[in-house]
Amino acid sequence: MLRPLAGGVAELEVDAPTLGAVLDSVRAGHPALERRLRDESGGLRRYVNFYVDGEECRRLAGQETPLTPSAEVRIIPSVAGG
């Protein structure tokens, strides 16, 4: 669902110290994608899940979650249906 907003690529490589800095970098290169990840106040969108090395970032430090150079960030939009 988000891939078209990232220029059709499945992965982006970003050198950033925190999850928030990753999203800032995404905003610079893919502003439409970033708008799907953060709300109008700059907070993480409620129905998008952010994982840093397999841990949900809201249980860590949110956008201030620190990243190691080899960290993997996964962004997964919630899917609902019935």
ABEGO torsion letter per residue (X at the ends): XAAAAAGGBABBBBBBABAAAAAAAAAAABAAAAAAABBAAGBBBAABBBBBGGBBAAABAEAABBBBAABBBBBBBBBBBX
